Amino acid sequence: MRKFKSLWVYHVDAGSCNGCDIEVLDVLTPYYDLERLGIKVVPNPRHADALLITGPLTRQTRMAIKKAYEAMPPKPRIVVAIGTCACSGGIFYNSYALYNTSPERGRDRLRSGGIEMVVPVDMYIPGCPPSPEEILYGLAQLLGIKEKRMKGEHWKALPPGEEGKAENEVEFTIPERGISLRLWLTLREELRRIVGYFDREAVLNEFIKLVEEAEKSENPKDKLHELVSEYVLREGDSRIRVAMMFLENEYWRLKDEYERRKVGLAKAKVL
Ligand code: SF4
């Protein structure tokens, strides 16, 4: 991304809980003193190089965000999404109050709520809310200050009670799963309706092991059904039996649904 000597920013609240707005205000206080970096908050998007957006994209504010973006000078027109809500909908994703173009409703609807649905985002600063330091860090990257004045530090998690020695450090790794993250998250959410919070991660992990085994065969659908049936016969807890059968049905239904949407999106892009 192009680096800037100074940056005039306009702040818009797309529907936040005000947590992020307070942090944005915080970076303007003399303590953090955003202006010393050459960043100035302006009261009009017509004078702004960048739009700082906080909060999820609600139906009420969608047009206001679009108009603010269009009112900015055509270049550089930077958009910074501040807070998890602006990045992805956060705790409000799939809420009825959010703007959504998808005709599906309820649990079939794709997770949504980020401001990228109406304006292209150049920088995401996640956090609920992000701390003033994180906001400053993000903006400093835009200005190129990060490279000039900051030194990167790599932190590793330590097991509880261990001293900070190099040999005690453990790398954080994102767990690998046999199915896509979107499917995993949706199934996990759905499972809550069946087993509540009763060890749903363990039930889902057991199910994923069966999926991985079934995917190795020539006919995964039949194989999965066979494996789930065997599992259900062995299992003594009726909640887990119901959950397994539910997961099998939901897995294929959601997988087909996502495939259908992917094809639809690819066709829309070609057209
Ligand atoms: S990210 Fe957290 S603090 Fe910011 S608007 Fe959303 S809920 Fe509020």
Boltz pocket constraint, residues with backbone or C-beta under 6 A from the ligand:
constraints:
  - pocket:
      binder: B
      contacts: [[A, 15], [A, 16], [A, 17], [A, 18], [A, 19], [A, 20], [A, 21], [A, 54], [A, 55], [A, 56], [A, 82], [A, 83], [A, 84], [A, 85], [A, 86], [A, 90], [A, 91], [A, 127], [A, 128], [A, 129], [A, 130]]
      max_distance: 6.0
